[in-house]
Amino acid sequence: MEQQVNRHPGGFPVVGIIGGGQLARMCQPPAVGLSLTLAVLAESEDAAAALVVPEAPVGAYDDVETVREFARQCDVVTFDHEHVPAGVLAALEADGVALHPRPAALRYAQDKLAMRERLSEIGVSCPRWRRVDTAAELAEFGREVGFPVVLKTPRGGYDGKGVRLVAEDGVEATSDWFDRAAGAGLLAEEAVDFTRELAVLVARSPSGQAAAWPVVETVQTDGICTEVIAPAPDLDDQLATVVTEAALRIAGELDVTGVMAVELFEVAGDDGPGYVVNELAMRPHNSGHWTIDGSVTSQFEQHLRAVLDLPLGDPRARATWTVMGNVLGGSEPEHAELYSTYRHLLARDPGLRMHLYGKEVRPGRKIGHVTVYGDDLTDLRERAAHASGYLEGTVTE
Ligand code: ADP
């Protein structure tokens, strides 16, 4: 990036985002509102954010010199994903770049083993877990906690890739994963018998101000989140308080800056419902997309405020219920032509909020989401499911 970034007059900062995916893209509307300039280091010219952010040099997030050059143009640097290697982060830190979240916090979102270790240290409820280096160690863990067990690659997983359920007679077949782990170890966990999956989204600024959105329920289909309901229906008040406090405590203990999502499993207990933490994400998260339309301050605006150490906005919901439906790429070729679906959907439901990411349609890929809000949860869920299904091509009228 040789040219100087075009800043708005009036002393407004440039926020750099490493990665040009949909999260960076969804930061652009609030950046416009706050008169901030965004710059994204994009994977390609047609990356989701590069289509809407003028300052979008194409470059590799794992190349130190490329990232350093990008960061020189920015007042603060944050992330669209968690894959920036530790060596690149260390170089930026050594250059004095204001990075949020800071690498010392980010590592707990990059590495599930580091996350489990740290959460256990600070006493946050987790599934029983162990680092395992061989199939024999996995078998021993399984005998202790009971089969099946869950085996995870500590780094680089998403949408359930890098997670597998292992039965007792399946232990032998995991040897390829141990080979690929190349001595870095894998994470073994007990298979939690959960009643549902929840998520808590919080934001924390460098000076320590924090805010939490209502706890949501996330519905997964085949390992991919398909629906988010805010707030989580029939959630026990005390559990809502406990998990929100836990998320704020994690953010404080780990010195998280920016938005953090804590994914949880709700479990039934003798003294009422309880929880265990599944994983952490330190960036705006799919479980918080509902906040764009459903809350006073969206997670994307809050993330920008937080990384700039501006006062945080009000995270309260605007309506009794908000339902977000993810839109996945359909398998029928005619559904690659998404614009042709608009007329029908917009006419059918004027209250529908659509957010498409400008991505090429590929089967199963997250290409957008829809949101509806109001008082009648059953109606909202039907409308969100209809719109997602219509965009995906599984519903035809
Ligand atoms: P990813 O990083 O790919 O999103 P997760 O760790 O969130 O992977 O796991 C993906 C899904 O697998 C979860 O949403 C949950 O449904 C299931 N899962 C993960 N860990 C466990 C566990 N310990 N017990 C039961 N189910 C689990």
Residues whose N, C-alpha, C, O or C-beta is under 5 A from the ligand:
A	BS01	ADP	P127 V150 G157 Y158 D159 G160 K161 V163 E189 E190 A191 V192 E279
